[in-house]
């Protein structure tokens, strides 16, 4: 039976790798307690610092075809509760839940004294680790904190050094994706002594504009400001950045659009030691962790993995630079007519959007009337137009299989033409 | 017995409308097939994926115009079409073990939006030609609208005080109410169609017009031709339906409907809803021979209508229907065994070109129930539209 016990950076122990990310679901003890009761392995407390004043409204989302919250945007700042209240609650939670991980997310003014003080007080309250919030992209960054630090490698390593001067628990640096290349800051964090990295924070966004008022959402008294984007929509961006920072060699806590155990497994395959979620519990509540644990365990059992470490990072060697891909690998589309429902989406996608390799014969025009069996005999079956692939012309791009609504109706089949593998690097050498 | 009824309460919508968010979700389920079978299956060839995707994008005016471009009676068709043998019946989702897209409800969603937002359709500048449409039913209305789009002046003649034909007088109330049918008539009036009611069309009239469209429908309902078929308690189905739809319902306590077509079903269900305690359908042939659509048959069974197969009526008395050796006590009999075709007029028309509606008298075009023997509203609309284009082509080549 799979064991999800997690040991992050060799220090932070918890029953599973699923942590609440620093955000609204980890705002107070009441929430974190209910999350732990539901099964969450850990929680990164909503960022501690000098309490701020929030605006209303704060969130906006992007729906896709009627499905809610494919992406979520927020302009909420760090905690609006006093440090004393937060620390007292952290202490209480740690006493009641010694086996779960509580990480304190921190953000204060960029002075050594301020950082020393908050680190010492957080650890004094019993935090198992610290996460330096160098990623928050809105509001706090205008005050020289959050992503204003995370976008400058020197600031990042300087403040990490200050923290490490006093920290006794592992220090994670939370990275911002709002940067051309995430790697220099990740290396700077390591240089400053970080014990781990958290990535990614939210992405700068304007989710949409009200077409009646012309005000972007969320609307704060007729105006808006850019916010931080997260949720399922950002997962591919997060996966890419996590793959990029693997070269730093620090433990990574993966964040960005994880909604279920499948997403989590993908993050772990790219090397993550723990997984943080925020949008999913904001959408569905803490109860989602049950399937995350159950689903991941069942998948691990099926694959023969006993611990998270058994499959962690297995996909990293499979991510290459384009120049190393085999130019002589050839696949072509195969349409399985018995599965085809005749929507002809593959035809129009290939014709207009790809390489004009799928053909279909239109039905002859006819005068259509409502079929009435008494007058017309049995109602004839609707004719179906099954497209066909020009195998000589097909470039194996996958588009037809991607648009096909029927599972396994279009498969991409390998063509073995006997030509040995050759990459662009080899060819141009 | 005579009853005072509130038809809106007695005849709630058979299929409630979609809420806006539900419409977007349903519209988003549409695969947006290329050269879609639903469009092919529609006699008026409404571009179904196109209007559905416009619902999904929130372009409801564009969606409505897409529907009305193909079918000016998009509102009534969205309510009365037998979609399970037309668009929804041909939806590719059937092949995928999934529910077909609710095309009828989505069309109604777009139509309801259109008619509550200053409905208007663009017409071309007058081209100096004038066409008469005889009969104010769906075929004539469709012909008239299409002609107005091309700049023809159009006058519609009808013997009834209201236009719309069976859409106004003959369709079950839980599917289509007269006010909705009359909204479509009003739209045509706004497009510049002239209506003349209670007017006889005579030789004298012929000279006023460049072409005629005959959308005169079918003749009176067939009589049973059994003893007692002229008793006061015998009311033919179309009269029964028209009476209750125009606010003067007459229904018995025990009703026998004779026939098993869609009109018979409509009458039987209406009788139940109007308060009849027992409603029987008597049909001389078997269940598999009935011409009513399967969905109509199911609906009637749910309403508690009792069916008697292989049963021929031999006589009607003031308090029963006699079927050979047994009798069904009743105080009302509703024959619904079809309408007679206007054979004399059809003979005068000669062979009609189905693509253009042109009769052997080139100035006369025809379509709808009159020509096709009695089909659906959507078939009449298709006929009327084809005839309009036929008239346009013919008049263009004449000048």
Interface residues (C-beta under 8 A of the other chain):
Chain A: X65 X66 X67 X341 X342 X343 X344 X345 X347 X348 X360 X362 X363 X367 X368 X369 X370 X371 X372 X373 X374 X375 X379 X382 X383 X384 X385 X405 X406
Chain B: X21 X24 X25 X27 X28 X31 X32 X33 X34 X35 X36 X37 X40 X41 X42 X43 X45 X56 X81 X82 X85 X86 X89 X90 X92 X93 X95 X96 X289 X291 X354 X355 X372 X373 X375 X376 X378 X379 X382
